[in-house]
Amino acid sequence: MNISLKNISEKNIFIRYLILIFTQFLAAINYNLFLNPFKIVSGGTNGISIITEQMFGWSPSIFILLFSVAIFIISLFALGIEKTSSALVATFVYPIFVEITAGLSSLSDLATADRILVSLIAGIISGAVGGIVCKIGLSQGGVSQISQVIEEKFKVSVTKVNFTLNMIVVLFGAYLFGIANMMYALIMLYTMSLVMDKVLLGISSNKCLYIITSCEEEVKDYIVKELGHGVTIFNVKGGFKDRREKIIMTVIPTNEYFRAVEIIREFDEKAFLVVTDSYEVKGGA
């Protein structure tokens, strides 16, 4: 069976980008309604823009645009067009929405709002946006692409790089706006991570897939060559039809789960899959 991964990636692409644009609009509202007015420096491009506005008076929308374009260009040369192209829309759409919604803070009566509640709401919105974007297989660009570049060039975990970069931004925010603001940022980050995990699937960081398929080689090659994860193949005897079968077992990050299952279904729509949470993975080549 000859299936083009490019064709699979382009399936429902128009709807996916519409969803991406909508999520970026929500993210811009979140930025101008909660993050920037309350100086919640929670890392990422948003956090850096709040810092630069405070220090230099730079327009957040202009900074986000220039910063995102710079990162996009670096990623384009370091990772190639296939791994970078999905961030192109968000790179330009998000700062436009930030500029359009810039007046929201003056229209709302949030000055006396409880900061813990604000942090929770901001975290819920950010987690929902991040989870949805991961689920549709696209990218928001920005700092997350820096992490991908570092992983590609220096073989350092994306999770570790993201955590380190975001904590640097959070600590710098604490220096400018005080420890209390850092505490609100941490509340927001924790809430965001919980919501994002729920939007994606469960609360584990990895999923273990057991796959029985008639397209064994295609599925195995996709997991190994495209996703970059290992597989283990078991020979089993089926109890229903009493015949020999092979089970492909692999462990993949939660944020790759929906995309992987979608493509496996394209290879074999009758593929049998069992998915379990995987809370800890160690060892392997």
C-alpha positions as CSV (number, residue, x, y, z in Angstrom):
1,M,0.0,0.0,0.0
2,N,1.5,3.3,-1.1
3,I,0.2,6.2,1.0
4,S,1.7,9.7,0.8
5,L,2.4,11.2,4.3
6,K,2.1,14.6,2.7
7,N,-1.4,13.8,1.5
8,I,-2.3,12.6,5.0
9,S,-0.9,15.7,6.6
10,E,-3.0,17.9,4.2
11,K,-6.2,16.1,5.2
12,N,-8.8,18.7,6.5
13,I,-6.0,21.2,6.4
14,F,-8.4,24.1,5.8
15,I,-10.5,23.3,8.9
16,R,-7.3,22.8,10.9
17,Y,-6.0,26.3,10.0
18,L,-9.4,27.8,10.8
19,I,-9.3,26.2,14.2
20,L,-5.7,27.5,14.6
21,I,-6.8,31.1,13.7
22,F,-9.7,30.9,16.2
23,T,-7.4,29.7,19.0
24,Q,-4.9,32.5,18.3
25,F,-7.8,35.0,18.6
26,L,-8.7,33.5,22.0
27,A,-5.0,33.6,23.0
28,A,-4.8,37.3,22.1
29,I,-7.9,38.1,24.2
30,N,-6.3,36.2,27.0
31,Y,-3.1,38.2,26.6
32,N,-4.8,41.6,26.6
33,L,-7.5,40.8,29.2
34,F,-5.4,38.9,31.8
35,L,-1.7,38.4,31.1
36,N,-0.5,41.9,30.2
37,P,-2.8,44.0,32.5
38,F,-1.9,41.9,35.5
39,K,1.8,41.4,34.4
40,I,1.6,37.6,34.6
41,V,5.0,36.7,33.1
42,S,4.5,32.9,32.6
43,G,7.2,32.4,30.1
44,G,7.2,32.1,26.3
45,T,6.8,34.9,23.8
46,N,4.0,36.5,25.8
47,G,6.1,36.7,28.9
48,I,9.1,38.2,27.0
49,S,6.8,40.8,25.4
50,I,5.5,41.9,28.8
51,I,9.1,42.3,30.0
52,T,10.2,44.3,27.0
53,E,7.2,46.6,27.2
54,Q,8.0,47.3,30.8
55,M,11.7,47.9,30.2
56,F,11.8,49.6,26.8
57,G,8.2,50.6,26.1
58,W,8.0,48.4,23.0
59,S,4.6,47.7,21.6
60,P,3.7,44.0,22.5
61,S,2.2,43.3,19.1
62,I,5.2,44.6,17.2
63,F,7.7,42.8,19.4
64,I,5.7,39.5,19.2
65,L,5.7,39.8,15.4
66,L,9.4,40.6,15.0
67,F,10.4,38.0,17.6
68,S,8.2,35.3,16.0
69,V,9.4,36.0,12.5
70,A,13.1,35.9,13.6
71,I,12.5,32.5,15.3
72,F,10.6,31.3,12.2
73,I,13.5,32.1,10.0
74,I,16.0,30.4,12.3
75,S,13.8,27.4,12.5
76,L,13.4,27.3,8.7
77,F,17.1,27.0,8.2
78,A,17.7,24.7,11.1
79,L,14.7,22.3,10.8
80,G,13.6,22.7,7.2
81,I,10.3,23.8,5.7
82,E,8.3,20.6,6.6
83,K,8.9,21.0,10.3
84,T,8.5,24.8,10.3
85,S,5.7,25.6,7.8
86,S,2.8,24.9,10.3
87,A,4.0,27.8,12.4
88,L,3.8,30.3,9.6
89,V,0.1,31.2,10.1
90,A,0.4,31.8,13.9
91,T,3.6,33.8,13.4
92,F,1.6,36.5,11.6
93,V,-2.0,36.0,12.8
94,Y,-1.3,36.1,16.5
95,P,0.4,39.5,16.7
96,I,-2.3,41.0,14.5
97,F,-5.0,39.8,16.9
98,V,-2.9,41.1,19.8
99,E,-3.0,44.5,18.2
100,I,-6.7,44.3,17.4
101,T,-7.7,43.3,20.9
102,A,-5.3,45.7,22.6
103,G,-8.1,47.9,23.9
104,L,-9.9,45.2,25.8
105,S,-8.1,45.9,29.1
106,S,-9.6,49.4,29.2
107,L,-13.1,48.2,28.5
108,S,-13.2,45.6,31.3
109,D,-13.7,46.1,35.0
110,L,-11.0,43.8,36.1
111,A,-8.7,46.2,38.0
112,T,-10.0,44.9,41.4
113,A,-10.4,41.3,40.4
114,D,-8.9,38.6,42.5
115,R,-5.5,37.8,41.1
116,I,-5.6,34.1,41.9
117,L,-8.9,33.8,40.0
118,V,-7.4,35.8,37.1
119,S,-4.4,33.4,37.0
120,L,-6.6,30.4,37.0
121,I,-8.8,31.7,34.1
122,A,-5.7,32.7,32.2
123,G,-4.2,29.2,32.7
124,I,-7.4,27.5,31.6
125,I,-7.6,29.5,28.4
126,S,-3.8,29.0,27.7
127,G,-4.1,25.3,28.3
128,A,-7.1,24.9,26.1
129,V,-5.4,26.8,23.3
130,G,-2.2,24.9,23.6
131,G,-4.0,21.5,23.8
132,I,-6.2,22.2,20.8
133,V,-3.2,23.4,18.6
134,C,-1.2,20.3,19.5
135,K,-4.3,18.1,18.9
136,I,-4.7,19.4,15.3
137,G,-1.0,18.9,14.6
138,L,0.0,22.5,14.0
139,S,2.3,24.9,15.8
140,Q,2.0,28.3,17.5
141,G,5.7,29.1,16.8
142,G,7.6,31.3,19.1
143,V,9.7,30.0,22.0
144,S,8.5,26.4,21.4
145,Q,10.3,26.4,18.1
146,I,13.6,27.5,19.8
147,S,13.2,24.3,21.8
148,Q,12.8,22.2,18.7
149,V,15.9,23.7,17.1
150,I,18.0,23.0,20.3
151,E,16.7,19.5,20.4
152,E,17.6,19.0,16.7
153,K,21.1,20.4,17.0
154,F,22.1,19.4,20.5
155,K,19.9,16.4,21.2
156,V,18.4,17.9,24.4
157,S,14.8,17.0,25.4
158,V,12.2,19.6,24.2
159,T,10.5,19.4,27.6
160,K,13.7,20.3,29.4
161,V,14.6,23.1,27.1
162,N,11.0,24.5,27.3
163,F,11.1,24.4,31.1
164,T,14.5,26.1,31.3
165,L,13.7,28.9,28.9
166,N,10.3,29.5,30.5
167,M,11.8,29.6,34.0
168,I,14.4,32.1,32.9
169,V,11.6,34.4,31.6
170,V,9.5,33.8,34.8
171,L,12.5,34.6,37.1
172,F,13.2,37.8,35.1
173,G,9.5,38.7,35.5
174,A,9.8,38.2,39.2
175,Y,12.8,40.6,39.3
176,L,10.8,43.3,37.5
177,F,7.3,42.8,39.0
178,G,8.0,41.1,42.3
179,I,7.7,37.6,43.8
180,A,4.0,37.9,44.2
181,N,3.6,38.2,40.4
182,M,5.8,35.2,39.9
183,M,3.5,33.2,42.2
184,Y,0.5,34.1,40.1
185,A,2.5,33.1,37.0
186,L,3.3,29.7,38.6
187,I,-0.4,29.2,39.4
188,M,-1.2,30.0,35.8
189,L,1.5,27.6,34.4
190,Y,0.3,24.7,36.6
191,T,-3.3,25.3,35.6
192,M,-2.3,25.5,32.0
193,S,-0.4,22.2,32.1
194,L,-3.4,20.4,33.7
195,V,-5.9,21.7,31.2
196,M,-3.6,21.1,28.2
197,D,-3.1,17.4,29.3
198,K,-6.9,17.0,29.7
199,V,-7.5,18.5,26.3
200,L,-5.0,16.2,24.7
201,L,-5.7,12.9,26.5
202,G,-5.6,12.1,30.1
203,I,-2.8,13.3,32.4
204,S,0.1,11.1,31.4
205,S,3.0,12.5,29.3
206,N,3.2,9.4,27.1
207,K,0.9,6.9,25.6
208,C,1.7,3.2,25.0
209,L,0.1,1.9,21.8
210,Y,-0.5,-1.8,20.9
211,I,-1.3,-2.1,17.2
212,I,-2.5,-5.1,15.1
213,T,-2.6,-4.2,11.5
214,S,-2.3,-5.7,8.0
215,C,0.1,-2.9,7.1
216,E,2.8,-3.8,9.6
217,E,5.8,-2.5,7.6
218,E,4.1,0.9,6.7
219,V,3.1,1.5,10.3
220,K,6.5,0.4,11.7
221,D,8.4,2.6,9.2
222,Y,6.1,5.6,10.0
223,I,6.7,5.3,13.8
224,V,10.5,4.8,13.5
225,K,11.3,7.1,10.6
226,E,8.8,9.9,10.8
227,L,8.0,10.0,14.5
228,G,11.5,8.9,15.6
229,H,10.3,6.4,18.2
230,G,11.2,2.7,18.7
231,V,8.9,-0.2,18.3
232,T,8.8,-3.7,19.7
233,I,7.0,-6.5,17.7
234,F,5.4,-9.5,19.5
235,N,4.3,-12.7,17.8
236,V,1.0,-13.8,19.3
237,K,-1.7,-16.3,18.6
238,G,-5.2,-14.8,18.3
239,G,-7.9,-16.3,20.4
240,F,-10.9,-15.4,18.2
241,K,-9.8,-16.8,14.9
242,D,-6.9,-18.9,16.3
243,R,-4.3,-17.5,13.9
244,R,-0.9,-16.0,14.3
245,E,-0.7,-12.2,14.6
246,K,2.0,-9.6,15.2
247,I,1.5,-6.8,17.7
248,I,3.5,-3.5,17.3
249,M,4.1,-1.8,20.6
250,T,5.4,1.7,20.8
251,V,5.5,4.6,23.4
252,I,4.9,8.1,22.1
253,P,4.4,11.5,23.7
254,T,0.8,12.4,24.4
255,N,0.9,15.4,22.1
256,E,1.7,13.1,19.2
257,Y,-1.0,10.6,19.9
258,F,-3.9,11.9,17.9
259,R,-1.8,12.6,14.8
260,A,-0.2,9.1,15.0
261,V,-3.6,7.3,15.3
262,E,-5.0,9.3,12.4
263,I,-2.2,8.3,10.1
264,I,-2.3,4.6,11.3
265,R,-6.0,4.7,10.4
266,E,-5.1,6.0,7.0
267,F,-2.7,3.0,6.5
268,D,-5.3,0.5,7.7
269,E,-8.8,1.7,8.7
270,K,-9.4,-1.7,10.3
271,A,-6.3,-1.6,12.5
272,F,-6.8,-2.8,16.1
273,L,-5.4,-0.4,18.7
274,V,-5.1,-0.5,22.5
275,V,-3.9,2.6,24.2
276,T,-2.8,2.9,27.8
277,D,-1.2,5.7,29.9
278,S,2.5,5.5,30.2
279,Y,3.8,7.5,33.2
280,E,7.5,6.6,33.1
281,V,9.7,5.5,30.2
282,K,13.4,4.6,30.7
283,G,16.1,3.0,28.8
284,G,16.4,2.1,25.1
285,A,18.8,3.1,22.4
